[in-house]
Amino acid sequence: MNDVHVAGVGMTAFGASPERTARDLFAQAAGEAFDDAALEPDAVEELFYGNFMGEFAEVQGHQGPLMAEAAGVSGPSTRIESACASSGVAVRHGVNQVRSGQADVVLVGGAERMKNISTAEGTKALSAAADALWEIKAGVTFPGAYSLMANSYFDEFGGTREDLAHIAVKNHSNAVENDLAQFQMAIDIDDVLEAPTVSSPFGLYDCSPMSDGASAAVLVSEEFAEANGLDTSVAITGVGQGSDSLALQDRVSIPETPAAVEAGETAYEDAGITPEDVDVAEVHDCFTIAEVLALESLGFYEPGEAITAAREGETTIDGELPVNLSGGLKAKGHPVGATGGAQISEMTKLLRGDHVNSDAVSDATVGLTHNAGGTVASCVVHVLEVVE
């Protein structure tokens, strides 16, 4: 089995890009990844591309060959759709293709346009990641679904809106110096608690934004990297994916995410590590409660204990386990098809030492990314490590 190294990463700024198409955004991210890798597009043997709502936002399906052309890639191309985990799953497919020996060079990533349609249209498009028969018809949207998860968590384990507010404040603080983040602004606890209610207990600052953006990474085999003199100091050493019932009402426990448990345990075993070995993490904080659920599902905290992690300073930039140093989905932005790839890009730079927040984790050698789809009906986890 071949070892998989990250040769290069690229990512557009996240936010509003009303004049740009998804193919234009992905071409930029892919071009940056090629430059970072010191490779030309014709070195790529296969593309795995994540996108969720292209048919809704751009009336564009069949995006695999479209994005290959945009990136200058001539090999086989496949679009991956797994809701907000689309490009994270694309990365998993790319890793497996290199590991198996089917390819030495693979381009992975994703893109999404969300700001070119109205909030109502975007909300409707996003709701397609829920159960059409039993959730969408009942009027459930994702702020409502995650508020059910948050309130169930509070009922079972305790916690307050202020606990959640500390997560939002932390992640906004991490994004202040990140030039690619959508919200490069600090907020305080009062800002969060006094913001307009979206779906109780969430206010505006508890929710990730709609975003435009793209991400890409060039994955190569260790043999290819050595043969071509590439500087590849970060490898993807563990991969895991899990699934759960699509609808919340079909689950044994609403405030738990077994898909993430499965993905995390698989990734840890694959990499030969435990949660205690992880130095820094990027997790899927589409809503503030989602960060709590992720940290518990990944084994960093026991159930009911992660709710106070940000408040206690344990997951802040100078904490024992810094979480979402990019700003997370909350402040970096969440163009859903690009998010998983963006986590790989940000984590690679954090571990290489060329991220704006790398100094905070200068001794880090093991990072983890957690990318979820829907109400964590799908989840993919990657372990990244610094290698000699």
ABEGO torsion letter per residue (X at the ends): XBBBBBABBBBBBBEBBAABBAAAAAAAAAAAAAAAAGBBAAABABBBBBBAAAAAAAGBBGAAAAAAAAAGBABBBBBBBBEAAAAAAAAAAAAAAAAAGABABBBBEBBBBAAABBAAAAAAAAAAABBAAAAAAAGBBAAAAAAAAAAAAAAAAEEBAAAAAAAAAAAAAAAAABAABABBBBBBAAAAAABBBABOABBAAABBBBBBEBBBBBBBBAAAAAAAGBBBABBBABBBBBBBBABAAABABAABBAAAAAAAAAAAAAAGBBAAABABBBBBBABAAAAAAAAAAAGABBBGAAAAAAAAGAABAABABBBGAAGEAAAAEBBAAAAAAAAAAAAAAAAAGABAAAAAAAABABBBBBBBBEAGABBBBBBBBBBX
